[in-house]
């Protein structure tokens, strides 16, 4: 169990570093990904196109988790990350070599928020119009999912960026400045 939790923590850190451009992974071709993972993705995310494939060089040695940056591209990896794309969406999935889904980070644009979020938005910002939205769902195997919404709202010429969780709780509000460059 300790090994599993440490592995999930490391995968989470790898996912964080993905957004920051610091990667502990090796890009590979689809034919290097175990067939059981490809089949699992087809079952789990049939409507999405697989676009990128990565092997994550994680090793478990005596209940310790190590990132082996010197792993050969042809070696047998324990963990694989596959990027999926769909209409207005992108999903980063992480699977173990047995085809078990370990985590997902899902990004969707222009998707209707749930009723709880819509009602909270209408109550907190009456008269404001949602002009853009972005939905992010993070889920780790055996853990509760984490939902985040980002809205750009307008009222007249005023704009704000609002961040909410999946229950409609406001996490952050930023005033968006309208900077227009004057042409001479």
C-alpha positions in Angstrom: 0.0 0.0 0.0 2.9 2.3 0.8 4.4 1.7 -2.6 1.1 2.5 -4.3 0.6 5.8 -2.4 4.2 6.8 -3.1 3.7 5.9 -6.8 0.5 8.1 -7.0 2.3 11.0 -5.3 5.1 10.7 -7.8 2.7 10.5 -10.7 1.0 13.6 -9.3 4.3 15.4 -9.2 5.0 14.3 -12.8 1.7 15.7 -13.8 2.5 19.0 -12.1 5.8 19.1 -13.8 4.1 18.5 -17.1 2.4 21.8 -16.9 5.7 23.5 -16.0 7.7 22.0 -18.8 10.0 19.8 -16.6 9.3 16.2 -17.6 10.4 12.9 -16.2 9.2 10.9 -19.2 10.4 9.6 -22.6 8.3 10.2 -25.7 7.6 6.9 -27.5 5.7 5.6 -30.5 2.3 4.0 -30.2 3.7 0.6 -31.1 5.9 0.7 -27.9 2.9 1.1 -25.6 1.6 -2.2 -24.3 -1.5 -3.4 -26.2 -3.5 -3.8 -23.0 -3.1 0.0 -22.4 -4.3 0.8 -26.0 -7.3 -1.5 -25.5 -8.1 0.1 -22.1 -8.0 3.6 -23.7 -10.3 2.5 -26.5 -12.7 1.2 -23.9 -12.4 4.1 -21.4 -12.1 7.0 -23.9 -13.4 5.6 -27.2 -14.4 9.1 -28.6 -11.0 10.5 -28.2 -8.0 10.4 -30.5 -4.6 9.2 -29.0 -2.1 11.8 -30.0 1.0 11.5 -27.8 2.6 8.6 -25.9 5.1 8.8 -23.0 6.8 6.2 -20.9 7.4 7.4 -17.3 10.6 6.0 -15.9 9.4 5.1 -12.4 10.9 2.2 -10.5 9.8 0.6 -7.2 12.7 -0.8 -5.1 12.0 -2.0 -1.6 8.9 0.1 -1.3 10.7 3.2 -2.4 9.8 5.1 -5.6 12.6 6.3 -7.9 12.7 8.2 -11.1 15.3 6.6 -13.3 16.3 9.3 -15.8 18.8 7.0 -17.4 16.3 4.4 -18.5 16.7 3.1 -22.0 13.8 3.9 -24.4 13.5 0.2 -25.1 13.2 -0.9 -21.5 10.0 -2.2 -19.9 8.4 0.8 -18.2 5.9 0.4 -15.4 3.9 3.6 -16.2 2.7 5.2 -19.4 1.1 8.5 -20.1 -1.2 9.0 -23.2 -2.5 12.4 -24.4 -6.0 12.2 -25.9 -7.7 14.9 -27.9 -11.4 15.5 -28.7 -13.6 18.3 -29.7 -12.8 21.3 -27.3 -11.0 18.9 -25.0 -7.7 17.3 -24.0 -7.2 14.4 -21.5 -3.8 13.4 -20.0 -4.2 9.8 -18.9 -1.7 7.7 -16.8 -1.9 3.9 -16.9 0.3 1.2 -15.4 1.6 -1.6 -17.7 -1.3 -3.9 -16.8 -3.7 -1.4 -18.4 -5.1 0.0 -15.1 -6.0 3.7 -15.2 -4.1 5.5 -12.5 -5.0 9.1 -13.1 -6.6 11.6 -15.5 -6.4 15.3 -16.0 -9.2 16.5 -18.2 -9.5 19.9 -19.8 -12.7 21.0 -21.6 -13.6 24.3 -23.2 -17.1 25.7 -23.8 -18.9 23.1 -21.7 -22.0 23.8 -19.6 -21.2 23.8 -15.9 -23.4 21.8 -13.6 -26.5 23.4 -12.1 -24.9 24.0 -8.7 -22.1 26.0 -10.3 -24.5 27.9 -12.6 -26.7 28.9 -9.7 -23.7 30.0 -7.6 -22.4 32.1 -10.5 -25.8 33.7 -11.0 -26.2 34.5 -7.3 -22.6 35.9 -6.9 -22.6 37.9 -10.1 -26.1 38.9 -11.1 -26.3 40.6 -14.5 -22.9 39.2 -15.6 -22.6 37.1 -18.8 -20.2 34.2 -19.1 -18.2 34.7 -22.3 -15.6 31.9 -22.0 -15.3 28.9 -19.8 -12.7 26.2 -19.1 -13.3 23.0 -17.0 -10.6 20.9 -15.5 -11.1 17.6 -13.7 -8.3 15.8 -12.0 -8.8 12.2 -10.8 -6.4 9.8 -9.1 -7.3 6.1 -8.7 -9.0 5.5 -5.4 -9.2 9.2 -4.6 -11.9 11.8 -4.9 -12.0 13.8 -8.1 -11.1 17.5 -8.1 -13.1 19.8 -10.3 -12.2 23.4 -11.3 -13.9 25.9 -13.5 -12.5 29.1 -15.0 -15.0 31.6 -16.3 -14.5 34.9 -18.0 -17.5 37.0 -17.3 -18.5 40.5 -18.6 -20.9 43.2 -17.7 -20.8 46.1 -20.1 -17.1 46.9 -20.6 -16.0 45.3 -17.3 -14.5 41.8 -17.3 -13.6 39.4 -14.6 -12.0 36.0 -14.3 -13.7 33.7 -11.8 -12.4 30.4 -10.5 -14.8 28.0 -8.9 -14.8 24.4 -7.6 -17.3 21.8 -8.7 -19.7 22.7 -5.9 -19.9 26.4 -6.9 -17.6 27.7 -4.2 -15.7 30.8 -5.5 -11.9 30.2 -5.2 -10.6 33.4 -6.8 -11.8 36.5 -8.7 -9.6 38.6 -10.8 -10.4 41.9 -12.5 -9.4 41.7 -16.2 -8.0 44.9 -17.6 -9.0 46.0 -21.0 -5.8 47.4 -22.5 -6.3 48.9 -25.9 -3.2 50.0 -27.7 -3.7 53.3 -29.5 -2.4 53.5 -33.1 -0.7 56.6 -34.2 
